[in-house]
Amino acid sequence: MSSRLKRSLSFILGALLALDGLYLISQNKVHLGIILPVIIGMGLIFYALAFDWIQSCIQVNKFRQKIWSGLWTAFFLWLSSVLIFFIYLSSTLNHHLIAPPSTAVIVLGSGIENGQPSLTLKHRLDVSAAYAKQYPQTLLIMTGGLGFQQNISEAEVMSQYLQKQHQIDQSRILLEDKSTSTEQNLKNSQSLLAAHQIALREPIAIATSDFHILRAKAIAERQGYQQIIGLSATTPLYIRYNSWLREYFAFISGWMLNEY
């Protein structure tokens, strides 16, 4: 590959990654799956603009050449692992399965924006509402505590959305409003289930985004949930692959923290 083509491809790819991430950050969406592409994008842009200077520094001796080659090899190996994870994740997505009945649905939070559920969270709530209407005896547990500079919990916002947009009766909705993670969502929900005489051995549904189902189920199984039904909500396209990248790191950190 010619140096001109390398520079052009690096600049174009870098600009796409950086602009995508900066746009999402401007929409108050900040997490590793968004920040990392911005960093990589900026790095590729710098590589394209400073290509000649970088090459002159590398060519000083063979040691620097080996270091540079090693860095690129490590980057492409990491990129390959991300691609494999994406392929595996996409192969598990299925939005067309008919879910069996359950005694309760735990709806996992996904952030609120200006006092309203984020688009991702709305998709989770819409899936939960459709399921709740199909099985009118099922209880729904909204999960999520207070976020930064918020005066209403995520769980309460979720409850209000179901009542106003889907006419779900408030008597069917329970609030778990102390948690800030998937592990806490599921752990704290156990006391609410117990208060309504629902045992962990009974069928319990977990409603979350399609990419998140696998990890949520794994965490739930580790906590003692025995019959888990996954309710899969589609992830908005504009943030889908950033969310998948975030999930890549969440899988690694969850394994390291012994969450599953």
C-alpha positions as CSV (number, residue, x, y, z in Angstrom):
1,M,0.0,0.0,0.0
2,S,1.4,3.4,-1.0
3,S,2.1,6.0,1.6
4,R,-0.4,8.4,0.0
5,L,-3.2,5.8,0.2
6,K,-2.3,5.0,3.9
7,R,-2.5,8.7,4.7
8,S,-5.8,9.1,2.9
9,L,-7.5,6.1,4.4
10,S,-6.2,7.0,7.9
11,F,-7.5,10.5,7.6
12,I,-10.9,9.5,6.3
13,L,-11.4,6.8,8.9
14,G,-10.1,9.0,11.7
15,A,-12.4,11.8,10.7
16,L,-15.5,9.5,10.6
17,L,-14.7,8.0,14.0
18,A,-13.9,11.4,15.6
19,L,-17.0,13.2,14.2
20,D,-19.3,10.3,15.2
21,G,-18.0,10.3,18.7
22,L,-18.1,14.1,19.1
23,Y,-21.7,14.2,17.8
24,L,-22.7,11.7,20.4
25,I,-20.8,13.5,23.1
26,S,-22.7,16.7,22.1
27,Q,-25.9,14.7,22.8
28,N,-24.7,14.1,26.4
29,K,-23.8,10.5,25.7
30,V,-20.5,9.9,27.3
31,H,-19.1,6.4,27.9
32,L,-16.0,4.4,26.9
33,G,-17.7,3.1,23.7
34,I,-18.0,6.7,22.5
35,I,-14.8,8.2,23.9
36,L,-12.5,5.5,22.6
37,P,-13.5,5.9,18.9
38,V,-12.8,9.6,19.3
39,I,-9.3,8.9,20.7
40,I,-8.6,6.4,17.9
41,G,-10.0,8.8,15.3
42,M,-7.8,11.6,16.5
43,G,-4.8,9.3,16.5
44,L,-5.4,8.3,12.9
45,I,-5.8,11.9,11.9
46,F,-2.5,12.8,13.5
47,Y,-0.9,9.8,11.8
48,A,-2.1,11.0,8.5
49,L,-1.1,14.7,9.0
50,A,2.3,13.9,10.5
51,F,3.0,10.8,8.4
52,D,6.4,12.0,7.0
53,W,7.6,13.1,10.5
54,I,6.6,9.8,12.1
55,Q,8.3,7.8,9.3
56,S,11.5,9.8,9.8
57,C,11.5,9.1,13.6
58,I,10.8,5.3,13.0
59,Q,13.6,4.9,10.5
60,V,16.3,6.0,12.9
61,N,17.1,2.5,14.0
62,K,15.7,-1.1,13.9
63,F,14.6,-1.0,17.5
64,R,12.1,1.8,16.8
65,Q,10.9,0.0,13.7
66,K,10.2,-3.2,15.8
67,I,8.4,-1.1,18.4
68,W,6.3,0.6,15.8
69,S,5.5,-2.7,14.1
70,G,4.6,-4.3,17.4
71,L,2.2,-1.5,18.3
72,W,0.4,-1.9,14.9
73,T,0.2,-5.7,15.4
74,A,-1.2,-5.2,18.9
75,F,-3.8,-2.7,17.6
76,F,-4.9,-5.0,14.8
77,L,-5.1,-8.0,17.2
78,W,-7.3,-5.9,19.5
79,L,-9.4,-4.8,16.6
80,S,-9.8,-8.4,15.5
81,S,-11.1,-9.4,18.9
82,V,-13.6,-6.5,18.8
83,L,-14.8,-7.7,15.4
84,I,-15.1,-11.3,16.6
85,F,-17.2,-10.1,19.6
86,F,-19.4,-8.0,17.3
87,I,-20.0,-11.0,15.0
88,Y,-20.8,-13.2,18.0
89,L,-23.1,-10.6,19.5
90,S,-25.0,-10.1,16.2
91,S,-25.5,-13.8,15.9
92,T,-27.3,-14.0,19.2
93,L,-29.8,-11.2,18.5
94,N,-33.3,-12.3,17.9
95,H,-36.3,-10.0,18.2
96,H,-38.9,-12.4,16.9
97,L,-39.1,-15.0,19.5
98,I,-42.4,-15.3,21.4
99,A,-41.6,-15.0,25.1
100,P,-43.4,-17.3,27.5
101,P,-45.3,-15.9,30.6
102,S,-43.4,-14.9,33.7
103,T,-44.3,-13.8,37.2
104,A,-42.3,-10.5,36.9
105,V,-40.4,-8.4,34.5
106,I,-37.2,-6.6,35.6
107,V,-36.7,-3.7,33.3
108,L,-33.1,-2.5,33.3
109,G,-32.4,1.2,33.1
110,S,-30.5,2.9,30.4
111,G,-30.4,6.6,31.2
112,I,-32.8,9.6,31.2
113,E,-32.5,12.8,29.2
114,N,-34.2,16.0,30.2
115,G,-36.4,14.1,32.6
116,Q,-37.5,11.6,30.0
117,P,-36.3,8.1,29.1
118,S,-33.5,8.0,26.6
119,L,-34.4,6.5,23.2
120,T,-32.6,3.3,24.1
121,L,-34.6,3.1,27.4
122,K,-37.9,3.8,25.5
123,H,-37.3,0.8,23.4
124,R,-36.8,-1.3,26.5
125,L,-40.0,0.1,28.0
126,D,-42.0,-0.4,24.8
127,V,-41.0,-4.1,24.7
128,S,-41.9,-4.4,28.4
129,A,-45.3,-2.8,27.9
130,A,-46.1,-5.1,25.0
131,Y,-45.2,-8.1,27.1
132,A,-47.2,-6.8,30.1
133,K,-50.3,-6.4,28.0
134,Q,-49.9,-9.9,26.7
135,Y,-49.6,-11.2,30.3
136,P,-51.8,-8.9,32.5
137,Q,-50.9,-10.8,35.7
138,T,-47.2,-10.1,35.4
139,L,-45.6,-7.5,37.7
140,L,-43.0,-5.0,36.4
141,I,-40.0,-3.8,38.3
142,M,-38.4,-0.5,37.1
143,T,-34.7,-0.2,38.0
144,G,-32.4,2.7,38.3
145,G,-31.5,5.3,41.0
146,L,-30.7,9.0,40.9
147,G,-28.3,10.1,38.3
148,F,-25.9,13.1,38.4
149,Q,-27.8,16.4,39.0
150,Q,-31.2,14.6,38.8
151,N,-34.0,15.0,41.3
152,I,-36.1,12.1,40.2
153,S,-34.9,8.5,40.0
154,E,-34.7,6.6,36.7
155,A,-37.1,4.0,38.0
156,E,-39.7,6.7,38.6
157,V,-39.3,8.2,35.1
158,M,-39.7,4.7,33.7
159,S,-42.9,4.1,35.7
160,Q,-44.4,7.4,34.5
161,Y,-43.6,6.6,30.9
162,L,-45.4,3.2,31.1
163,Q,-48.4,4.8,32.7
164,K,-48.7,7.7,30.3
165,Q,-47.6,6.1,27.1
166,H,-48.9,2.6,27.5
167,Q,-51.6,2.9,30.2
168,I,-50.0,0.3,32.4
169,D,-51.7,0.5,35.8
170,Q,-49.5,1.8,38.6
171,S,-50.5,-1.1,40.9
172,R,-48.5,-3.4,38.6
173,I,-45.3,-1.4,38.8
174,L,-42.7,-1.7,41.5
175,L,-39.7,0.7,41.9
176,E,-36.1,-0.3,42.6
177,D,-34.6,3.2,42.8
178,K,-31.2,2.7,44.5
179,S,-29.1,1.0,41.9
180,T,-26.5,2.3,39.4
181,S,-25.4,-0.9,37.6
182,T,-26.9,-4.1,36.1
183,E,-25.6,-6.1,39.0
184,Q,-27.3,-3.8,41.5
185,N,-30.5,-3.7,39.4
186,L,-30.8,-7.5,39.7
187,K,-29.6,-7.8,43.3
188,N,-31.9,-5.0,44.7
189,S,-34.9,-6.4,42.8
190,Q,-34.7,-9.6,44.8
191,S,-36.2,-8.0,47.9
192,L,-39.1,-6.7,45.8
193,L,-39.7,-10.1,44.4
194,A,-39.6,-11.7,47.8
195,A,-42.1,-9.1,49.2
196,H,-44.6,-10.3,46.6
197,Q,-43.8,-14.0,47.3
198,I,-42.0,-14.5,44.0
199,A,-39.1,-16.9,44.3
200,L,-36.0,-16.8,42.1
201,R,-36.8,-20.3,40.9
202,E,-39.9,-19.0,39.2
203,P,-39.8,-17.7,35.6
204,I,-38.7,-14.0,35.7
205,A,-38.2,-11.9,32.6
206,I,-35.4,-9.4,32.1
207,A,-36.0,-6.6,29.6
208,T,-33.0,-4.9,28.2
209,S,-31.3,-4.0,24.9
210,D,-30.5,-6.8,22.5
211,F,-26.7,-6.4,23.0
212,H,-27.1,-6.5,26.7
213,I,-29.2,-9.7,27.1
214,L,-26.2,-12.1,27.3
215,R,-24.4,-10.3,30.1
216,A,-27.6,-9.5,32.0
217,K,-28.6,-13.2,31.9
218,A,-25.1,-14.3,33.1
219,I,-25.2,-11.9,36.0
220,A,-28.7,-13.0,37.0
221,E,-27.7,-16.7,36.9
222,R,-24.8,-15.9,39.1
223,Q,-27.2,-14.3,41.6
224,G,-29.5,-17.3,41.7
225,Y,-32.2,-16.5,39.1
226,Q,-33.1,-19.9,37.7
227,Q,-35.6,-19.4,34.9
228,I,-34.6,-16.3,33.0
229,I,-36.6,-15.0,30.1
230,G,-34.9,-12.4,27.9
231,L,-37.0,-9.6,26.4
232,S,-34.8,-8.1,23.7
233,A,-35.2,-4.4,22.7
234,T,-33.6,-3.1,19.5
235,T,-30.8,-0.6,19.9
236,P,-31.1,2.7,18.0
237,L,-28.8,2.5,14.9
238,Y,-27.0,5.8,15.5
239,I,-25.5,4.5,18.8
240,R,-25.7,0.8,18.2
241,Y,-22.0,0.0,17.5
242,N,-20.8,2.4,20.2
243,S,-23.0,0.5,22.6
244,W,-21.6,-2.8,21.3
245,L,-18.0,-1.5,21.9
246,R,-19.0,-0.4,25.4
247,E,-20.4,-3.9,26.0
248,Y,-17.1,-5.4,24.8
249,F,-15.3,-3.7,27.7
250,A,-18.2,-4.4,30.1
251,F,-17.9,-8.2,29.4
252,I,-14.2,-8.0,30.2
253,S,-14.7,-5.9,33.4
254,G,-17.6,-8.1,34.5
255,W,-15.4,-11.2,34.2
256,M,-12.6,-9.5,36.1
257,L,-15.0,-8.4,38.9
258,N,-16.5,-11.9,39.1
259,E,-20.0,-10.7,38.2
260,Y,-20.7,-14.0,36.4
